[in-house]
């Protein structure tokens, strides 16, 4: 008989997060990207292996912080494709080595939801970005947030799209684990 138990972790209360300074744990954090290509017939996936960041939680439970991604660390398991994605057609890592998200406000909501507002900078172009994250871990020493965010690359100046092969937004799945500084 198949196990039908829900494997989704139980919601974590945002009130469990203590005020103070926190630093991103790169070993416990991931930034994955998915994008449909070839007119939606193929999905390319990859992971940014270089991430860093820090944050601060205020006494009222709100937070702010920064997540920095090493743009050249994108790995799609295809060296030729990765080289093209790092080129001026896409991430232009020679001139823009980092993708940066600055959270100006992260406010706990119902259950484990956290409303996040901030600014995402890609290719030196800052754009506002708001999304809902989920608090999946909150202990005295560690906090983990997960979020899925759609990013329209054309808003940041990435317009390469030969023959319309790459329409729409890329989906980024972020797991950010912070530890007490």
Backbone bond lengths (Angstrom), bond angles and torsions (degrees), N, CA, C in turn:
res aa  C-N    CA-C-N  psi(-1)  N-CA   C-N-CA  omega(-1)  CA-C   N-CA-C  phi
1 X - - - 1.442 - - 1.529 108.01 -
2 X 1.315 117.48 134.86 1.467 122.51 -177.79 1.515 110.91 -73.32
3 X 1.311 115.36 145.62 1.462 121.43 176.71 1.517 108.09 -77.53
4 X 1.308 117.49 119.49 1.463 121.03 -177.74 1.513 112.49 -103.01
5 X 1.319 117.13 7.06 1.470 120.24 -179.51 1.520 109.61 -64.97
6 X 1.307 116.06 139.61 1.465 122.42 178.36 1.523 108.55 -72.05
7 X 1.341 117.02 123.94 1.460 120.31 -178.86 1.522 112.37 -88.80
8 X 1.336 117.49 1.45 1.455 121.05 177.86 1.523 109.26 -68.97
9 X 1.350 118.07 129.74 1.457 119.15 -180.00 1.524 111.37 -62.63
10 X 1.308 115.50 149.26 1.458 120.48 177.57 1.530 109.41 -63.85
11 X 1.341 117.77 147.78 1.460 119.95 179.12 1.520 111.66 -57.82
12 X 1.314 115.07 145.79 1.451 121.93 179.08 1.518 107.53 -108.02
13 X 1.292 116.89 137.13 1.457 120.69 -179.72 1.522 110.57 -76.70
14 X 1.346 117.89 125.38 1.464 120.12 176.43 1.525 112.83 -59.17
15 X 1.322 117.74 -23.35 1.462 119.97 -179.49 1.527 111.54 -69.16
16 X 1.349 116.91 -11.52 1.465 120.59 178.62 1.529 111.77 -76.15
17 X 1.336 117.89 -10.83 1.466 121.41 -177.26 1.523 108.91 -87.24
18 X 1.319 115.73 124.01 1.457 120.86 -179.06 1.516 112.00 -84.60
19 X 1.319 115.83 148.58 1.461 121.70 177.08 1.520 110.03 -63.36
20 X 1.320 115.28 148.76 1.459 120.19 177.22 1.505 111.86 143.82
21 X 1.333 115.04 -173.10 1.465 121.96 -179.11 1.518 109.12 -96.97
22 X 1.321 115.33 140.93 1.450 122.51 -176.82 1.527 108.97 -131.41
23 X 1.329 117.07 151.19 1.461 121.95 178.52 1.532 108.24 -125.19
24 X 1.340 115.91 141.96 1.460 120.85 -179.43 1.529 110.40 -66.68
25 X 1.306 116.20 134.23 1.463 123.19 175.08 1.529 107.48 -94.10
26 X 1.346 118.76 100.83 1.465 120.63 -176.51 1.533 112.98 -59.35
27 X 1.333 117.70 -32.89 1.457 120.77 -179.23 1.531 111.69 -69.62
28 X 1.317 117.51 -25.50 1.458 121.41 -179.58 1.510 113.27 -104.33
29 X 1.338 117.54 11.76 1.461 122.42 -176.04 1.528 110.14 -123.53
30 X 1.325 116.41 145.24 1.460 121.13 176.00 1.518 110.03 -140.33
31 X 1.332 115.22 148.27 1.460 121.62 171.95 1.524 105.69 -129.11
32 X 1.316 115.39 109.24 1.464 122.30 -179.17 1.524 109.23 -108.85
33 X 1.339 114.86 151.41 1.454 120.32 178.77 1.529 108.89 -132.12
34 X 1.344 114.83 142.59 1.465 122.69 175.79 1.521 107.81 -132.58
35 X 1.323 116.25 136.94 1.464 119.50 177.37 1.523 108.35 -148.27
36 X 1.320 114.82 132.03 1.466 119.60 176.18 1.517 108.19 -78.28
37 X 1.328 115.53 134.02 1.462 121.79 178.64 1.521 108.92 -128.53
38 X 1.297 115.94 -177.52 1.465 122.23 -179.39 1.528 110.53 46.60
39 X 1.332 113.87 56.17 1.464 123.58 176.09 1.528 112.05 58.56
40 X 1.341 116.06 34.18 1.463 121.23 176.72 1.510 114.49 84.50
41 X 1.331 118.20 5.69 1.461 121.03 -176.92 1.529 113.45 -87.35
42 X 1.335 116.96 -23.18 1.463 121.80 -177.01 1.530 108.40 -129.06
43 X 1.313 116.61 138.40 1.458 120.63 175.60 1.521 108.88 -108.45
44 X 1.330 115.91 122.15 1.458 121.75 176.34 1.526 107.20 -93.27
45 X 1.321 116.35 132.64 1.463 121.35 177.42 1.518 109.22 -121.69
46 X 1.310 115.18 153.22 1.454 120.31 177.94 1.508 110.18 -160.54
47 X 1.312 114.75 171.86 1.458 120.99 178.43 1.523 108.51 -137.64
48 X 1.324 115.51 138.94 1.462 121.20 171.50 1.520 106.03 -87.68
49 X 1.325 116.74 118.75 1.463 120.19 -175.37 1.523 113.26 -89.06
50 X 1.335 118.02 -11.66 1.458 121.19 179.57 1.520 111.72 -112.06
51 X 1.331 116.60 105.81 1.465 121.30 178.72 1.524 109.51 -133.33
52 X 1.322 115.63 148.26 1.458 121.69 175.42 1.516 107.63 -149.22
53 X 1.318 116.57 169.10 1.453 119.42 178.23 1.510 112.50 168.59
54 X 1.320 113.38 175.81 1.460 120.73 177.59 1.519 108.44 -158.08
55 X 1.310 115.85 164.40 1.448 120.18 179.81 1.508 111.51 -157.82
56 X 1.325 113.90 170.46 1.457 120.18 177.70 1.523 108.53 -139.31
57 X 1.327 115.21 130.75 1.456 121.74 177.04 1.521 107.69 -102.46
58 X 1.324 116.20 127.56 1.462 122.18 179.01 1.535 109.91 -83.11
59 X 1.324 116.10 166.84 1.464 121.62 -178.78 1.529 112.21 -59.77
60 X 1.354 117.95 -29.19 1.467 120.91 -179.74 1.530 112.56 -82.51
61 X 1.346 118.03 1.66 1.459 122.06 178.50 1.520 114.39 93.52
62 X 1.327 117.10 -11.54 1.465 119.13 177.32 1.530 108.46 -73.86
63 X 1.317 115.89 161.30 1.465 119.37 -177.11 1.520 110.41 -144.53
64 X 1.310 114.37 163.37 1.458 122.54 172.84 1.507 106.36 -146.03
65 X 1.343 116.84 159.68 1.453 117.93 -179.05 1.513 112.38 175.54
66 X 1.318 114.85 -174.28 1.461 122.00 -176.57 1.520 109.93 -136.55
67 X 1.319 115.74 138.22 1.455 123.14 172.47 1.520 106.61 -121.55
68 X 1.329 117.44 122.14 1.457 122.56 -178.90 1.521 108.79 -115.98
69 X 1.328 115.39 129.48 1.460 122.31 -178.23 1.524 108.61 -113.98
70 X 1.313 116.83 130.03 1.460 122.21 173.18 1.530 106.92 -74.79
71 X 1.337 117.01 105.11 1.464 121.95 -174.34 1.521 112.32 -58.41
72 X 1.327 117.61 -35.24 1.460 121.30 -178.61 1.525 112.56 -74.13
73 X 1.324 118.19 -7.67 1.461 120.84 -178.43 1.532 112.57 -85.07
74 X 1.336 118.23 4.21 1.466 120.90 -179.87 1.526 109.91 -63.79
75 X 1.324 115.56 127.22 1.457 122.07 -179.65 1.526 109.02 -127.21
76 X 1.347 116.24 113.33 1.461 121.44 177.39 1.528 111.10 -107.14
77 X 1.315 116.45 8.12 1.467 123.46 -178.72 1.532 112.29 66.45
78 X 1.333 114.99 26.99 1.461 120.53 174.94 1.528 105.92 -145.06
79 X 1.324 117.22 101.82 1.469 122.19 -172.41 1.528 112.72 -57.27
80 X 1.317 117.69 -41.10 1.468 120.28 -178.99 1.536 110.53 -65.83
81 X 1.324 116.54 -43.47 1.470 120.28 177.89 1.526 110.42 -64.72
82 X 1.341 117.24 -42.36 1.467 120.72 179.43 1.524 110.80 -60.67
83 X 1.323 116.52 -40.87 1.464 120.38 177.54 1.532 110.59 -60.92
84 X 1.341 116.75 -41.93 1.464 119.93 178.66 1.533 111.07 -66.77
85 X 1.329 117.21 -40.51 1.466 120.33 179.53 1.529 111.87 -65.48
86 X 1.327 117.66 -28.03 1.470 121.58 177.84 1.530 112.30 -82.36
87 X 1.334 117.18 -11.92 1.470 122.19 -176.42 1.523 111.70 -75.39
88 X 1.335 115.42 177.00 1.466 120.88 179.71 1.521 112.37 -64.98
89 X 1.336 118.92 -16.47 1.470 121.10 176.22 1.528 111.65 -65.74
90 X 1.337 116.78 -26.86 1.463 120.39 -176.18 1.531 111.15 -129.53
91 X 1.325 117.75 -95.12 1.463 121.55 -171.39 1.525 114.55 -82.81
92 X 1.311 118.89 -17.05 1.471 123.37 178.67 1.533 110.57 43.92
93 X 1.318 115.21 56.65 1.468 120.60 -173.54 1.524 113.96 -64.75
94 X 1.323 118.16 -20.52 1.470 119.81 176.39 1.522 111.25 -65.60
95 X 1.329 116.73 -33.42 1.468 121.16 -178.71 1.530 113.43 -104.94
96 X 1.323 116.59 -21.00 1.469 121.47 -177.77 1.533 108.76 -135.63
97 X 1.335 116.79 78.06 1.465 120.65 -172.98 1.530 115.14 -71.48
98 X 1.329 117.60 -13.55 1.467 119.59 -176.07 1.520 112.29 -127.67
99 X 1.308 114.16 147.06 1.463 123.89 167.39 1.527 103.79 -109.94
100 X 1.325 117.37 127.44 1.464 119.94 -173.77 1.531 110.03 -127.55
101 X 1.335 114.91 131.18 1.462 120.53 170.31 1.520 107.60 -114.40
102 X 1.333 116.28 123.07 1.456 122.05 176.53 1.521 107.50 -109.25
103 X 1.319 116.23 113.39 1.461 121.57 177.86 1.521 107.97 -85.18
104 X 1.317 115.99 111.76 1.460 119.79 178.37 1.519 111.09 -82.06
105 X 1.327 115.80 -20.08 1.452 120.11 178.00 1.509 111.31 -161.06
106 X 1.307 116.74 133.25 1.454 123.66 173.52 1.522 105.52 -132.51
107 X 1.319 115.83 113.97 1.455 121.03 -172.25 1.524 109.95 -118.24
108 X 1.339 116.89 123.43 1.463 119.85 178.41 1.517 110.72 -63.02
109 X 1.323 114.76 142.53 1.463 120.76 178.00 1.515 110.05 -123.61
110 X 1.306 115.30 -147.19 1.464 121.64 179.59 1.519 110.35 -66.40
111 X 1.306 115.48 144.11 1.451 122.47 177.46 1.528 110.49 52.00
112 X 1.324 117.61 -120.89 1.459 120.66 -176.46 1.524 112.35 -105.80
113 X 1.330 117.82 11.91 1.461 121.62 -178.16 1.529 111.29 -77.33
114 X 1.321 115.24 141.10 1.459 122.02 176.17 1.527 107.26 -131.23
115 X 1.337 117.08 118.62 1.466 121.84 177.51 1.523 108.29 -81.30
116 X 1.335 116.16 121.66 1.461 121.33 -175.56 1.530 109.49 -115.73
117 X 1.321 115.94 128.41 1.464 123.06 175.15 1.512 107.87 -122.58
118 X 1.331 115.69 140.87 1.452 118.36 178.62 1.501 112.40 -176.85
119 X 1.330 113.69 -156.06 1.454 120.87 -176.07 1.527 108.61 -136.95
120 X 1.339 115.34 126.91 1.458 122.02 177.17 1.519 108.10 -103.23
121 X 1.341 116.91 129.56 1.460 121.62 178.53 1.519 109.36 -117.14
122 X 1.328 114.81 119.16 1.462 122.97 175.59 1.519 106.44 -129.75
123 X 1.320 117.49 135.92 1.472 122.90 -178.69 1.523 111.72 56.39
124 X 1.324 116.33 30.57 1.458 120.73 179.61 1.512 114.16 76.22
125 X 1.329 117.91 5.74 1.464 122.91 -179.05 1.525 110.56 -105.08
126 X 1.332 117.91 106.52 1.469 120.22 178.39 1.533 110.88 -80.71
127 X 1.323 115.56 136.54 1.462 121.59 177.11 1.525 108.58 -138.43
128 X 1.341 117.37 142.71 1.466 119.61 177.30 1.528 110.32 -65.12
129 X 1.318 115.19 146.29 1.462 120.60 178.94 1.516 108.54 -147.19
130 X 1.317 115.88 127.76 1.465 122.35 176.76 1.522 108.73 -127.97
131 X 1.314 116.24 142.82 1.461 121.08 179.95 1.523 108.83 -161.29
132 X 1.315 116.16 170.92 1.458 121.63 175.69 1.514 108.39 -108.46
133 X 1.314 115.81 126.83 1.461 122.18 175.58 1.517 108.23 -102.89
134 X 1.312 115.84 165.69 1.464 121.68 177.59 1.522 107.67 -120.29
135 X 1.299 115.84 129.20 1.463 122.24 176.60 1.525 107.18 -81.53
136 X 1.327 117.25 113.36 1.463 120.93 -176.57 1.525 113.09 -107.39
137 X 1.339 116.32 -11.52 1.465 120.53 177.33 1.523 107.72 -150.06
138 X 1.306 116.28 135.53 1.467 121.09 174.87 1.515 108.32 -152.16
139 X 1.328 114.67 104.36 1.454 120.99 176.67 1.527 107.18 -125.85
140 X 1.300 116.67 -179.15 1.462 119.82 178.76 1.525 111.25 -64.01
141 X 1.331 117.53 -24.36 1.464 120.32 -174.86 1.519 115.34 -117.99
142 X 1.338 119.37 -7.08 1.462 120.59 -176.88 1.529 111.57 -147.68
143 X 1.321 114.55 143.74 1.463 122.65 176.87 1.521 107.09 -135.11
144 X 1.336 117.57 130.88 1.458 121.24 177.42 1.517 109.54 -125.47
145 X 1.332 115.01 128.95 1.458 123.09 175.28 1.520 108.58 -116.15
146 X 1.332 116.74 142.24 1.455 121.18 174.16 1.522 108.12 -126.39
147 X 1.318 115.28 146.75 1.464 119.84 179.01 1.516 109.81 -155.57
148 X 1.309 115.53 148.96 1.456 121.66 170.42 1.523 106.21 -115.53
149 X 1.331 114.76 124.95 1.460 121.00 -173.81 1.519 108.67 -129.78
150 X 1.334 117.00 129.36 1.460 121.12 173.96 1.517 108.60 -87.51
151 X 1.339 115.76 131.09 1.455 121.36 -178.83 1.522 108.48 -124.15
152 X 1.328 115.18 117.97 1.460 121.38 176.62 1.524 107.80 -84.03
153 X 1.317 116.49 104.32 1.466 121.43 -174.84 1.517 113.05 -60.87
154 X 1.340 117.86 -26.95 1.472 119.89 -178.80 1.526 111.60 -66.55
155 X 1.333 117.71 -26.17 1.468 120.69 177.57 1.526 112.18 -65.09
156 X 1.328 116.28 -18.31 1.461 121.49 -178.03 1.527 112.31 -106.72
157 X 1.328 116.32 5.02 1.459 120.34 177.26 1.515 114.95 97.39
158 X 1.327 118.44 5.34 1.464 120.62 176.64 1.524 108.00 -89.72
159 X 1.312 115.81 94.30 1.464 120.09 -172.89 1.525 113.47 -108.41
160 X 1.346 118.35 -2.11 1.459 119.77 179.52 1.517 108.79 -58.50
161 X 1.332 116.80 126.47 1.458 121.89 -178.01 1.518 108.40 -161.61
162 X 1.314 116.10 63.59 1.458 121.50 -176.95 1.522 110.95 -55.51
163 X 1.315 114.96 125.22 1.462 123.60 177.77 1.529 113.38 56.97
164 X 1.327 117.27 24.26 1.462 120.95 178.65 1.515 113.87 68.03
165 X 1.329 116.75 24.94 1.468 121.06 -175.98 1.527 113.53 -71.83
166 X 1.343 118.36 -21.44 1.466 120.16 -173.84 1.525 112.10 -125.48
167 X 1.310 117.52 67.27 1.467 118.57 179.33 1.525 112.08 -79.98
168 X 1.320 115.46 162.65 1.457 120.72 171.31 1.509 115.72 77.24
169 X 1.313 113.75 -173.01 1.459 122.60 -175.12 1.525 110.90 -92.97
170 X 1.311 115.18 157.60 1.462 122.28 171.78 1.527 107.44 -92.63
171 X 1.307 116.22 142.96 1.470 121.03 176.18 1.524 108.05 -97.28
172 X 1.327 115.36 125.41 1.465 120.64 177.05 1.524 108.06 -110.44
173 X 1.311 116.05 128.46 1.457 121.90 176.09 1.519 106.87 -109.26
174 X 1.321 115.55 119.29 1.459 121.35 -175.23 1.525 109.51 -116.41
175 X 1.314 115.54 128.74 1.456 122.06 168.88 1.524 105.28 -117.90
176 X 1.313 116.04 114.21 1.472 121.19 -177.33 1.520 109.21 -116.85
177 X 1.332 115.19 111.70 1.465 120.92 179.39 1.522 108.39 -104.72
178 X 1.310 115.64 122.77 1.469 122.24 179.74 1.512 109.18 -111.02
179 X 1.321 116.25 143.26 1.457 121.76 174.37 1.520 108.89 -118.84
180 X 1.315 114.82 152.68 1.458 119.94 -178.91 1.517 109.78 -62.18
181 X 1.324 115.66 133.10 1.480 120.86 179.93 1.503 109.06 -77.25
